[in-house]
Each structure stands twice: as structure tokens, then as C-alpha cells.
Amino acid sequence: MVNGLFSGRGRYSAVGQSDRVYEPTTEANSESLSPTQAVFEKYLKGRFSQDRAKTKWVFTTMVCGLCAISLGSVLVGVDPYDIIFKMKVTFTEDGEGFLMWKKPDIDLYLKVYLFNVTNPDGFLHHGEKLRVQEVGPYVYRERISHENTTFNENGTITATPMHPLEYVPEMSNGTESDILTLPNIALLSFAQVQSTSNIFKKMAVNLLIKQTNSQPLVAMTAKEFMFGYKTTILTLGNKFMPTWISFDKLGLIDRMYDFDGDTSTTYSGVNDIKNSGLLATYNQKGYLPQWEAPCNNLTGASDGTKFNSLIKKDQDLLFFRKSLCRSMSLVRIGEEVIKGIHGYRYAFKNNSLDNGAVRPENKCFCHKGRCLPAGILDVQECYYGFPIVLSYPHFYQSDKSVQDAVEGIHPNKDLHSTYFVINEDSGLPLSLSVKMQINMAFTDLSSMSHVEQFSNLILPMLWTDITMKELPTGMAFKFYLYLTLGPILQVVTTYLLLIGGVAFILLSLASAVLIPKLNLTSSNRAPHADADWRSELPLAKKRCPGPSSQPNNKEMELYYCSLLAVQNEEM
């Protein structure tokens, strides 16, 4: 066997096929490796392989960290949510915000409560106090829209406001055909207007009233009172005074919702995003001609479709409705979350309907020097000169003498106060309930036929509640994504990118510094790291060869055999 270790060619060769033992040879020009060289090459190969893997890991984590920090910094500097928000809020042709303002797909309802007179005979002929009973509500869906829109070069939009009503019987308490005893508005208005005329005119008017047998309280359907009924006096007025009375029938809701020929000019938000959706002018005027300053302010008010954007907590808002004949100040009274969207809760400012007794700046609401009791607003200039006045329902927050003059009046803050819930970022109304009562205010009518009992009385006729409980589910979810979830996702993403980027960079630096030290520490080497290279040597059977015939290789053979012995034990 010893002789078999040395072949005639004198080089290292593979083990023999017969007994498959290690047979070292010593040919000088051989390209094969000695066992020592094989061990050394395997060690270097492992180190170089580890160095390459470490370098790749350090580079990859460093690049990931830098990219994450860069992207996070871009989110902080650019603020993509702010860009998208401005695009949504600013009104542009075919823009989402503009289309929603033009024809909002919301559930907006008008609820009408009528005051039925329950003692007409006792009041008119027996000196009884007027007694009323609230009936209703009669509910109508209001499909608000802005038609014939035109974008102007100065950053405004001109449009025609539309407020068509659609009766909703299933939500109503009663029907439009209910027979009620209600005021004859045409007669009472005509008598009030002529009460200050000279004696000859009064005589002619009284004769007309008697000849037509006009009565101040008449039976009619709820629909007739709201949307129009014909009387002889009104027909004569329309015939002989068409510039004053341009209609041949009179209904309170019909007159409240008369928008024929009206135009509104609204800020688009291009020049100032905070003003998008607010009124610039109404009927080509930036003020209300019925009042003197400062009561005539209109610019910057909302028609209820959209309020100011980016509202501050201490900021008051303005609300305008044609039927109110003025703009009303709104003050924040709280905060709410509706369908996941945060909003500020607003109410009309205290003493908004004061006529100067409490708030001197409201003195300009007195008509021709005549100041009505607190809580009563004279709006006859907006209602054809008829003695129409506004108050809160059931004379809530009105002078006590006004409340006591009529039986059946029960003011209640929870039932009769107005509120708005408005998202402070977009100005979007989340919920609202605008409540107002329409009355007639009379002076001395003792010289007028059939109406003497109404002298110095403020007569309640109806009150309305324009209400939207909440946004439709689809619209609410869309705005929840825009206004609530969007900002949160951006903040979370930004922090994750910045923190993750720093973490990756620290990991990269730690890998560059610590991994080499760990590789040189024997205690951290894998348990079978020394065995891995031995398994790859060209061995068929892992056992020591016999005695070598070359003395100069003896020490090397002994060392190599010891390594094989360790491996055999492990195997």
C-alpha cells in the first residue's frame, strides 16, 4: 500500500478506486493543492465571501435609509394633502368641489308648522285672547342648485339660485288638504298699509272691505296658505297696482321661495381659498339695500351650501338666506363628530334679533325709526311692504309681552333654536337646522273695518325648519377619507419613513463596524464552520493514510490526519 502512494507520474492524485484512501503525491509542477493550501484557500474564500455579503448588506440598508428619509422630507416640505385639499375646495370648471356646490346631492328638507286659530269667533267678537294650535310639520324636500353658472375673470362665479320644493307625505304630520283657520294675509296687509292714510282713503278701503265681505280669519287648506290662495282684494290689487302686487295669489312659502330673476356671485377660491363658496354679491349688489350700514352687510356670507374654509376657533361666520332679508352672525358653541368627520357647532349670536335695546349696533334694523320689541325683526321691505316680521319659533328669545299676547305659544330652546355643524377645514355643513317664524305686526287698526281686534298685535302665522340631519352615507364616507383619514395617513406615513430611514442608516453603520469584529471572534463562529471546508475536500473515505514514504511530509500528514479524525468523530 505504501508503494501505491507514489505513482510513476509523481503528483497528488485522487484516492485509489480500490480502497479509496488519501494518497498524497509530491510532483512540483502540479496545479493541485496540498492539504495546507486547501485549508488556507477555504479560509480566504469564506472571508472574501463574507466581506462581499457584508458590503452588499451595508450598501442596501444605507440606500434604503437615505431613500426613506428623502421621501419623508419631501412629504414634510411639499405636503401633498394640502395640495389635494386646495384642489378639492377651490371651485374650477368640472372640479369636484364646484360640482358639489352647483348641485349638492344632500337630504335637505323644509318643515313647515302652521298656527291654526282655535277661537276665531271668540277673538273677533267676544274679546278673547287669540288662541293658536301648532299643526304639522308639512315636509318638503328642497333640491337646491346653482344654475346658469359663469366663471368670471376676477375669481367669482355668477349663478341663478334655485330652490324647488317637493312634497314628502310620508314625513309629514297631516296632509296639504287639511282645513285650518288661518289669517287672511291680503286683507290684513291691505288694512295695515292704509291705516296711516287720510280719512278719505280709509273710507274707500273700509267700503271695499265691507262690500267684498272680507274676513281676517278664514278657513282654507294648508297648501293654499303656504303656496297661494286668491282673494277679491288681492285680485283687485294685482289689477290696479301691478307694480306693487305682481301676483294674483298669495302664499307665505310661495313668497319665501320666490327666486325668479335672482342672481348670486360667489367666490371661487382661486384668489383666496378661505373664501371659496362665499357670496360676493346678491342681485349685483355687495350689500342689502333694505338696510343702512352696518346692518346691510352681505359680502362674505354663506347661503348655507358651503361656509369659510380653514375656520379658526374664535372666528364668527355669516349666514344669508333671502327669506331672512339679512345676514345673521354665527358663533361657535361647541364641537361634534358626525360620521367620523369633525366639525364646529354654531348658533345664531345672542340677541341677533334685537333692535338696539341690548345691542346698539342693531339700531339700524329699526324701520323708519320704529323699533319693534326685542326678538322681532321688521322685514316688510323684503315682502312687498306687507307688515311681515320675523322671530324665532314660538317667539323664543322675544320680549315677554309678545309671548303673553297669544295663547298656545311655548318657546323651548331645544326645539326652537338654530344650529349648524360645519367642518372647520373645508367649510362643509355636516348638519344644520335653521328655524325662523313668520309673523305679522300691526299698529293701531281701530279705524279699519273687520280688523280692529288685531291692533298692536304680533300675529304668529307659521314657522319653518330648514334641516339636514347628516350627509348621505356615500358623501360622508368620501369626505371622511378626504378630511379625516387622509391627514392621518400622511402623518403616519411621514413618521414611518423618517424613523424607518434613520433606523436603516443606523443598522447600516452598525453592520459596517460590528460584523468584522464578530467574524474574528472564535466564540461567535458557527459550531460546524470548521467542518464545512473539510467536507468539500476530494475525499472518498475520511480516514488517515498509512505511513508516508516521504519523510519531509510527515508532519504535514500527521496534522492533516488529526483534522480528519475530528471530522470523523463529528460525523
C-alpha positions as CSV (number, residue, x, y, z in Angstrom):
1,M,0.0,0.0,0.0
2,V,2.9,2.4,0.8
3,N,4.3,1.9,-2.6
4,G,0.9,2.7,-4.1
5,L,1.1,6.2,-2.7
6,F,3.8,7.1,-5.2
7,S,2.9,6.6,-8.8
8,G,5.3,6.9,-11.8
9,R,3.9,10.4,-12.6
10,G,4.8,11.7,-9.1
11,R,1.9,14.1,-8.3
12,Y,-1.1,14.4,-5.9
13,S,-3.9,12.3,-7.2
14,A,-7.3,11.3,-6.2
15,V,-7.6,8.4,-3.9
16,G,-7.5,5.0,-5.4
17,Q,-10.7,3.4,-6.6
18,S,-9.9,0.1,-4.8
19,D,-9.6,1.2,-1.2
20,R,-10.4,5.0,-1.6
21,V,-7.8,6.3,0.8
22,Y,-5.9,9.6,0.7
23,E,-2.7,9.2,-1.4
24,P,-0.6,12.3,-1.4
25,T,1.9,12.9,-4.2
26,T,4.6,15.5,-4.4
27,E,5.1,16.4,-8.1
28,A,6.5,20.0,-8.0
29,N,4.7,21.3,-11.2
30,S,1.2,20.1,-10.2
31,E,-1.6,22.6,-10.1
32,S,-3.3,20.6,-7.4
33,L,-3.2,22.0,-3.8
34,S,-1.6,20.5,-0.8
35,P,-3.8,20.0,2.2
36,T,-2.3,23.1,3.8
37,Q,-3.0,25.2,0.8
38,A,-6.6,23.8,0.6
39,V,-7.2,24.8,4.2
40,F,-5.8,28.3,3.7
41,E,-7.7,28.8,0.4
42,K,-11.0,27.7,2.0
43,Y,-10.5,30.2,4.9
44,L,-9.7,33.0,2.5
45,K,-12.6,32.1,0.2
46,G,-15.0,32.2,3.2
47,R,-13.7,35.5,4.4
48,F,-13.9,37.1,1.0
49,S,-17.4,35.7,0.5
50,Q,-18.5,37.1,3.9
51,D,-16.9,40.5,3.1
52,R,-18.8,40.7,-0.2
53,A,-22.1,39.8,1.5
54,K,-21.5,42.3,4.3
55,T,-20.7,45.1,1.8
56,K,-23.9,44.4,-0.1
57,W,-25.9,44.4,3.1
58,V,-24.4,47.7,4.3
59,F,-24.9,49.4,1.0
60,T,-28.5,48.2,0.6
61,T,-29.6,49.3,4.1
62,M,-27.8,52.6,3.7
63,V,-29.6,53.3,0.4
64,C,-33.0,52.3,1.8
65,G,-32.5,54.6,4.8
66,L,-31.5,57.5,2.6
67,C,-34.4,57.0,0.3
68,A,-36.9,56.8,3.2
69,I,-35.6,60.0,4.8
70,S,-35.6,61.8,1.5
71,L,-39.2,60.7,0.8
72,G,-40.3,61.6,4.3
73,S,-38.7,65.1,3.9
74,V,-40.5,65.6,0.6
75,L,-43.8,64.8,2.4
76,V,-43.0,67.4,5.0
77,G,-41.9,70.0,2.6
78,V,-44.4,69.5,-0.2
79,D,-47.5,68.4,1.9
80,P,-49.4,66.5,-0.8
81,Y,-52.5,66.5,1.3
82,D,-52.6,70.3,1.3
83,I,-52.2,70.3,-2.5
84,I,-55.1,67.9,-2.9
85,F,-57.2,69.7,-0.3
86,K,-56.8,73.0,-2.2
87,M,-57.8,71.3,-5.5
88,K,-60.9,69.9,-3.9
89,V,-62.0,73.2,-2.1
90,T,-61.3,75.6,-4.9
91,F,-64.1,75.9,-7.5
92,T,-62.9,75.2,-11.0
93,E,-64.9,74.1,-14.0
94,D,-65.8,70.4,-13.7
95,G,-63.9,70.3,-10.4
96,E,-65.4,68.1,-7.7
97,G,-65.9,70.9,-5.2
98,F,-67.7,73.1,-7.8
99,L,-70.0,70.3,-9.0
100,M,-71.0,69.5,-5.4
101,W,-71.7,73.2,-4.8
102,K,-73.6,73.6,-8.1
103,K,-76.0,70.7,-7.3
104,P,-75.4,69.2,-3.9
105,D,-76.8,65.7,-3.5
106,I,-77.9,66.2,0.1
107,D,-81.1,65.4,2.0
108,L,-82.3,69.0,2.7
109,Y,-85.8,69.4,4.0
110,L,-88.2,72.2,4.7
111,K,-90.5,71.5,7.6
112,V,-93.5,73.9,7.9
113,Y,-95.5,74.3,11.1
114,L,-98.8,76.3,10.9
115,F,-100.6,78.1,13.7
116,N,-104.2,77.2,13.5
117,V,-106.5,79.7,15.2
118,T,-108.8,77.7,17.5
119,N,-111.1,80.5,18.7
120,P,-111.8,82.8,15.7
121,D,-115.3,83.8,16.9
122,G,-114.3,84.4,20.5
123,F,-111.3,86.5,19.4
124,L,-113.2,88.6,16.8
125,H,-116.5,89.1,18.7
126,H,-116.1,88.3,22.3
127,G,-112.8,89.9,23.3
128,E,-110.9,86.7,24.0
129,K,-107.2,86.4,23.7
130,L,-106.1,84.9,20.4
131,R,-105.5,81.2,20.8
132,V,-103.4,79.1,18.4
133,Q,-102.5,75.5,18.0
134,E,-99.4,74.3,16.2
135,V,-100.0,71.8,13.4
136,G,-97.6,69.9,11.2
137,P,-95.0,69.6,10.1
138,Y,-95.7,69.6,6.4
139,V,-92.4,68.4,4.9
140,Y,-90.9,69.3,1.6
141,R,-87.6,68.2,0.1
142,E,-85.6,71.2,-1.1
143,R,-83.4,70.4,-4.1
144,I,-81.0,73.4,-4.0
145,S,-78.9,74.1,-7.0
146,H,-76.9,76.9,-8.8
147,E,-77.9,77.1,-12.4
148,N,-76.6,79.1,-15.4
149,T,-73.1,79.3,-13.9
150,T,-70.5,81.6,-15.4
151,F,-66.8,81.8,-14.3
152,N,-65.6,85.4,-14.2
153,E,-62.1,86.7,-14.6
154,N,-62.0,88.2,-11.1
155,G,-62.2,84.8,-9.4
156,T,-66.0,84.7,-8.9
157,I,-68.9,82.6,-10.3
158,T,-72.2,84.1,-11.3
159,A,-75.2,81.8,-11.0
160,T,-79.0,81.6,-10.6
161,P,-80.1,80.2,-7.2
162,M,-82.8,77.6,-7.4
163,H,-84.8,76.1,-4.5
164,P,-87.6,73.9,-5.9
165,L,-89.7,72.0,-3.3
166,E,-91.1,68.5,-3.5
167,Y,-93.8,67.4,-1.0
168,V,-92.9,64.4,1.1
169,P,-96.2,63.0,2.5
170,E,-94.5,60.1,4.4
171,M,-92.6,62.5,6.6
172,S,-95.5,64.9,7.1
173,N,-97.9,65.0,10.1
174,G,-101.1,65.7,8.2
175,T,-101.8,66.4,4.6
176,E,-101.8,69.5,2.4
177,S,-105.6,69.3,2.2
178,D,-106.0,69.8,6.0
179,I,-108.7,72.6,6.6
180,L,-107.4,75.2,9.1
181,T,-108.4,78.6,10.3
182,L,-105.7,81.0,9.3
183,P,-105.1,84.7,8.8
184,N,-106.3,86.4,5.6
185,I,-102.9,87.9,4.8
186,A,-104.1,90.1,1.9
187,L,-106.8,91.8,3.9
188,L,-104.7,92.3,7.0
189,S,-101.8,93.7,4.9
190,F,-104.0,96.0,3.0
191,A,-105.6,97.3,6.2
192,Q,-102.3,97.9,7.8
193,V,-100.8,99.7,4.8
194,Q,-103.9,102.0,4.6
195,S,-104.2,102.6,8.3
196,T,-102.0,105.6,8.1
197,S,-103.7,107.1,5.0
198,N,-106.0,110.1,5.1
199,I,-109.6,109.8,6.1
200,F,-110.9,109.6,2.6
201,K,-108.7,106.7,1.6
202,K,-109.7,104.9,4.8
203,M,-113.4,105.3,4.0
204,A,-112.8,103.9,0.5
205,V,-110.9,100.9,1.8
206,N,-113.5,100.2,4.5
207,L,-116.2,100.3,1.9
208,L,-114.3,97.8,-0.2
209,I,-113.8,95.5,2.8
210,K,-117.5,95.6,3.6
211,Q,-118.6,95.2,0.0
212,T,-116.4,92.1,-0.5
213,N,-117.3,90.8,2.9
214,S,-113.6,90.0,3.5
215,Q,-112.8,88.4,6.9
216,P,-109.5,88.5,8.7
217,L,-109.6,84.8,9.7
218,V,-110.7,82.3,7.1
219,A,-110.9,78.5,6.6
220,M,-108.5,77.2,3.9
221,T,-106.3,74.3,3.2
222,A,-102.7,74.1,4.5
223,K,-101.5,74.1,0.9
224,E,-103.5,77.2,0.0
225,F,-102.0,79.1,2.9
226,M,-98.5,78.0,2.1
227,F,-98.5,78.2,-1.7
228,G,-101.2,80.7,-2.6
229,Y,-104.9,81.4,-2.5
230,K,-107.0,84.0,-4.3
231,T,-109.0,86.8,-2.6
232,T,-111.0,89.6,-4.1
233,I,-108.8,92.3,-2.6
234,L,-105.6,90.6,-3.9
235,T,-107.1,90.3,-7.4
236,L,-108.0,94.0,-7.4
237,G,-104.6,94.9,-6.1
238,N,-102.9,92.9,-8.9
239,K,-105.2,94.5,-11.5
240,F,-104.9,98.1,-10.4
241,M,-101.4,98.2,-8.7
242,P,-99.4,95.6,-10.7
243,T,-96.1,97.3,-9.8
244,W,-96.8,96.7,-6.1
245,I,-98.6,93.3,-6.3
246,S,-97.3,91.4,-9.2
247,F,-99.0,88.1,-8.3
248,D,-102.7,87.1,-8.2
249,K,-102.5,84.7,-5.3
250,L,-100.6,84.9,-2.0
251,G,-98.9,82.1,-0.1
252,L,-96.2,82.6,2.5
253,I,-93.9,79.7,1.4
254,D,-94.5,80.7,-2.2
255,R,-93.2,84.2,-1.5
256,M,-90.4,83.0,0.7
257,Y,-89.2,80.8,-2.2
258,D,-89.6,83.3,-4.9
259,F,-86.2,83.4,-6.6
260,D,-87.3,84.5,-10.0
261,G,-84.8,86.8,-11.6
262,D,-82.3,86.5,-8.7
263,T,-78.5,86.1,-9.3
264,S,-75.7,85.4,-6.9
265,T,-72.0,86.0,-7.4
266,T,-69.8,83.6,-5.4
267,Y,-66.0,83.5,-4.7
268,S,-64.4,80.5,-6.4
269,G,-61.4,80.5,-4.0
270,V,-58.8,80.9,-6.8
271,N,-57.6,84.1,-5.2
272,D,-58.2,83.1,-1.6
273,I,-59.1,79.6,-0.7
274,K,-60.8,80.7,2.6
275,N,-63.5,82.5,0.6
276,S,-64.5,79.7,-1.8
277,G,-68.3,79.3,-1.8
278,L,-69.0,82.6,-0.1
279,L,-71.2,85.3,-1.5
280,A,-69.6,88.3,-3.2
281,T,-72.8,89.9,-4.3
282,Y,-76.5,89.2,-4.5
283,N,-78.5,90.6,-7.3
284,Q,-75.4,92.6,-8.4
285,K,-75.1,94.3,-5.0
286,G,-72.5,93.6,-2.3
287,Y,-75.0,94.9,0.3
288,L,-78.6,94.6,1.2
289,P,-80.5,97.7,0.0
290,Q,-83.2,97.3,2.6
291,W,-80.9,98.4,5.4
292,E,-78.4,101.0,6.4
293,A,-74.8,100.1,7.3
294,P,-73.7,98.1,9.1
295,C,-76.9,96.1,9.0
296,N,-76.7,95.7,5.2
297,N,-73.5,93.6,5.2
298,L,-73.6,90.7,2.8
299,T,-70.2,90.1,1.3
300,G,-68.5,87.0,2.8
301,A,-71.8,85.4,3.9
302,S,-72.7,81.8,3.1
303,D,-76.0,80.7,1.6
304,G,-75.7,77.5,3.6
305,T,-74.2,75.4,0.8
306,K,-70.6,76.0,1.9
307,F,-69.0,78.1,4.6
308,N,-65.5,79.5,5.0
309,S,-62.5,77.2,4.6
310,L,-59.9,76.8,7.3
311,I,-62.1,78.3,10.0
312,K,-60.4,79.4,13.3
313,K,-62.0,78.5,16.6
314,D,-62.7,82.1,17.5
315,Q,-64.0,83.1,14.1
316,D,-67.6,84.2,13.6
317,L,-69.4,83.3,10.4
318,L,-72.2,84.9,8.3
319,F,-75.3,83.1,7.0
320,F,-77.6,84.6,4.4
321,R,-81.0,83.5,3.2
322,K,-83.2,85.6,1.1
323,S,-86.2,84.9,3.2
324,L,-84.4,86.3,6.3
325,C,-83.8,89.6,4.5
326,R,-80.5,89.9,6.2
327,S,-77.3,88.1,7.1
328,M,-77.0,86.5,10.5
329,S,-73.9,86.1,12.6
330,L,-72.9,82.6,13.8
331,V,-70.8,81.9,16.8
332,R,-69.1,78.6,17.8
333,I,-70.7,76.9,20.8
334,G,-69.1,73.5,20.7
335,E,-67.6,70.7,18.7
336,E,-69.0,67.5,17.3
337,V,-68.0,64.4,15.2
338,I,-70.6,63.2,12.7
339,K,-69.9,60.1,10.7
340,G,-66.3,60.3,11.6
341,I,-65.9,64.0,10.4
342,H,-65.1,66.6,13.0
343,G,-67.0,69.9,13.0
344,Y,-67.7,73.1,15.0
345,R,-71.2,73.6,16.2
346,Y,-72.6,77.1,15.6
347,A,-75.7,79.0,16.7
348,F,-77.0,82.5,16.0
349,K,-75.3,85.1,18.1
350,N,-77.3,86.1,21.2
351,N,-79.7,89.0,20.7
352,S,-79.3,88.8,16.9
353,L,-82.9,89.9,16.6
354,D,-82.5,92.8,19.0
355,N,-83.4,96.2,17.6
356,G,-80.9,98.3,19.6
357,A,-82.1,97.9,23.1
358,V,-79.4,95.4,24.0
359,R,-77.0,95.7,21.0
360,P,-76.7,99.3,19.9
361,E,-75.2,98.2,16.6
362,N,-78.6,96.7,15.7
363,K,-80.4,100.0,15.8
364,C,-80.2,100.1,12.1
365,F,-82.8,97.3,11.9
366,C,-85.5,99.7,13.1
367,H,-87.7,100.6,10.2
368,K,-88.3,104.3,9.7
369,G,-87.4,105.0,13.3
370,R,-89.9,102.4,14.6
371,C,-88.1,99.8,16.8
372,L,-90.1,96.6,17.4
373,P,-89.8,94.7,20.7
374,A,-86.7,92.6,21.3
375,G,-86.6,89.4,19.2
376,I,-88.8,90.8,16.4
377,L,-87.2,91.8,13.0
378,D,-89.1,94.0,10.6
379,V,-88.7,92.6,7.1
380,Q,-91.6,94.4,5.3
381,E,-89.2,95.8,2.7
382,C,-88.5,92.3,1.5
383,Y,-92.2,91.3,1.4
384,Y,-93.8,93.9,-0.8
385,G,-94.5,96.3,2.0
386,F,-96.7,93.8,3.9
387,P,-96.3,94.0,7.7
388,I,-94.2,90.9,7.9
389,V,-91.8,90.4,10.8
390,L,-89.5,87.5,11.8
391,S,-88.8,85.9,15.1
392,Y,-87.6,82.6,16.4
393,P,-90.3,79.9,16.7
394,H,-92.9,80.5,19.4
395,F,-91.2,83.9,20.0
396,Y,-88.2,82.2,21.6
397,Q,-85.9,84.9,22.9
398,S,-88.5,87.6,22.2
399,D,-89.9,90.1,24.6
400,K,-92.2,88.5,27.3
401,S,-95.1,90.8,26.3
402,V,-95.1,89.4,22.8
403,Q,-95.2,85.8,24.1
404,D,-98.1,86.6,26.5
405,A,-100.3,88.2,23.9
406,V,-101.2,84.9,22.3
407,E,-102.2,81.6,23.9
408,G,-100.6,78.4,22.7
409,I,-97.1,79.9,22.5
410,H,-94.5,77.6,24.2
411,P,-90.9,78.7,23.5
412,N,-88.3,76.0,24.0
413,K,-84.6,76.3,23.4
414,D,-84.1,72.7,22.4
415,L,-87.0,72.7,19.9
416,H,-86.7,76.3,18.6
417,S,-83.1,77.2,18.4
418,T,-80.9,77.2,15.2
419,Y,-77.7,75.3,14.9
420,F,-75.0,74.5,12.2
421,V,-72.3,71.8,12.4
422,I,-69.5,72.8,10.0
423,N,-66.3,71.1,9.2
424,E,-63.7,73.7,10.1
425,D,-61.2,72.7,7.3
426,S,-63.5,72.6,4.2
427,G,-66.4,74.7,5.4
428,L,-68.7,71.8,4.6
429,P,-72.0,71.7,6.6
430,L,-72.3,68.3,8.3
431,S,-75.7,69.0,9.9
432,L,-78.0,72.0,10.2
433,S,-81.4,73.2,11.4
434,V,-82.4,76.8,10.6
435,K,-85.6,77.8,12.4
436,M,-87.5,81.0,11.8
437,Q,-91.1,82.2,12.4
438,I,-93.1,84.5,10.1
439,N,-95.5,86.8,11.8
440,M,-97.5,90.0,11.1
441,A,-97.0,93.1,13.2
442,F,-99.9,95.6,13.4
443,T,-100.1,99.1,14.7
444,D,-103.4,100.8,15.6
445,L,-106.2,99.4,13.3
446,S,-109.1,100.8,15.2
447,S,-110.2,102.8,12.2
448,M,-110.2,99.9,9.8
449,S,-113.3,97.6,9.3
450,H,-113.3,94.0,10.4
451,V,-109.7,94.1,11.8
452,E,-109.9,96.2,14.9
453,Q,-109.1,93.3,17.2
454,F,-105.6,92.9,15.6
455,S,-104.4,96.3,16.8
456,N,-100.9,96.4,18.2
457,L,-100.7,92.6,18.0
458,I,-97.9,90.5,16.6
459,L,-99.7,87.6,15.0
460,P,-97.9,84.2,14.5
461,M,-98.6,82.5,11.2
462,L,-96.1,79.7,10.7
463,W,-92.5,78.7,11.4
464,T,-90.1,76.8,9.3
465,D,-87.2,74.4,9.9
466,I,-84.7,74.1,7.0
467,T,-82.9,71.0,8.1
468,M,-80.3,68.5,7.1
469,K,-79.7,65.8,9.8
470,E,-76.5,64.5,8.2
471,L,-74.7,63.9,5.0
472,P,-75.7,61.0,2.8
473,T,-73.6,57.9,3.6
474,G,-71.6,57.9,0.3
475,M,-70.8,61.6,0.5
476,A,-69.9,61.3,4.2
477,F,-67.5,58.4,3.5
478,K,-65.8,60.3,0.7
479,F,-65.3,63.4,3.0
480,Y,-64.2,61.1,5.8
481,L,-61.4,59.9,3.6
482,Y,-60.5,63.4,2.5
483,L,-60.8,65.2,5.8
484,T,-60.1,62.7,8.5
485,L,-58.3,59.6,7.2
486,G,-56.1,61.4,4.6
487,P,-54.3,63.7,7.0
488,I,-53.7,60.9,9.5
489,L,-52.3,58.6,6.8
490,Q,-50.0,61.3,5.6
491,V,-48.7,62.0,9.1
492,V,-48.2,58.3,9.9
493,T,-46.5,57.6,6.6
494,T,-44.2,60.6,7.1
495,Y,-43.1,59.5,10.6
496,L,-42.7,55.9,9.5
497,L,-40.4,57.0,6.6
498,L,-38.3,59.3,8.7
499,I,-38.0,56.9,11.7
500,G,-37.5,53.9,9.4
501,G,-34.9,55.8,7.4
502,V,-32.9,56.7,10.5
503,A,-33.2,53.1,11.7
504,F,-31.9,51.7,8.4
505,I,-28.9,54.1,8.4
506,L,-28.0,53.2,12.0
507,L,-28.3,49.5,11.1
508,S,-26.0,50.0,8.1
509,L,-23.4,51.8,10.2
510,A,-23.7,49.1,12.9
511,S,-23.2,46.4,10.3
512,A,-20.1,48.1,8.9
513,V,-18.5,48.4,12.4
514,L,-19.6,45.4,14.3
515,I,-19.8,42.5,11.7
516,P,-15.9,42.2,11.1
517,K,-15.3,42.0,14.8
518,L,-17.8,39.3,15.2
519,N,-16.2,37.3,12.4
520,L,-12.8,37.4,14.2
521,T,-14.2,36.3,17.4
522,S,-14.0,32.5,17.7
523,S,-16.8,32.3,20.2
524,N,-19.2,33.7,17.5
525,R,-18.3,31.2,14.8
526,A,-20.8,28.6,13.8
527,P,-20.4,25.3,15.5
528,H,-19.7,23.4,12.3
529,A,-17.8,26.2,10.5
530,D,-14.5,24.2,10.6
531,A,-16.2,21.1,9.3
532,D,-17.7,22.7,6.2
533,W,-14.5,23.1,4.3
534,R,-13.3,19.6,5.1
535,S,-16.5,18.2,3.7
536,E,-15.6,19.7,0.3
537,L,-12.1,18.2,0.0
538,P,-11.6,15.5,-2.6
539,L,-12.0,12.6,-0.1
540,A,-13.9,9.4,-0.7
541,K,-13.5,8.0,2.7
542,K,-12.5,10.1,5.7
543,R,-9.6,8.1,7.2
544,C,-5.9,8.7,7.6
545,P,-3.5,7.2,5.1
546,G,-0.8,4.8,6.1
547,P,2.9,5.7,6.7
548,S,4.3,8.1,4.2
549,S,7.4,7.2,2.2
550,Q,8.5,10.8,2.1
551,P,9.9,12.0,5.5
552,N,9.6,15.7,4.7
553,N,5.8,15.3,4.5
554,K,5.4,13.5,7.8
555,E,4.5,16.5,9.9
556,M,2.0,17.7,7.3
557,E,0.4,14.2,7.1
558,L,0.1,14.0,10.9
559,Y,-1.6,17.4,11.0
560,Y,-4.0,16.6,8.3
561,C,-4.9,13.2,9.8
562,S,-5.7,14.9,13.1
563,L,-8.2,17.2,11.2
564,L,-9.8,14.2,9.6
565,A,-10.1,12.4,12.9
566,V,-12.0,15.3,14.3
567,Q,-14.4,15.3,11.4
568,N,-14.9,11.6,11.6
569,E,-15.9,11.9,15.2
570,E,-18.4,14.6,14.4
571,M,-19.9,12.5,11.6
